[in-house]
């Protein structure tokens, strides 16, 4: 379940990235949709980072010990 949540958050970040690109191309800087897309992307990235750190701390995810 945890890995599914991580994948969903990663996909949401990618969707937000491409929506920001579309807004940047279509709006020509006349609206704030690019800024809103950036804010959503940063929020999703912070949520993803917190989720990964909590999962590592609680033992839900383990690091690979081999190089």
Secondary structure by P-SEA (a helix, b strand, c coil): caaaaaaaaaaaaaaaaaaaaaaaaccccccaaaaaaaaaaaaaaaaaaaaaaaaaaaccccccccc
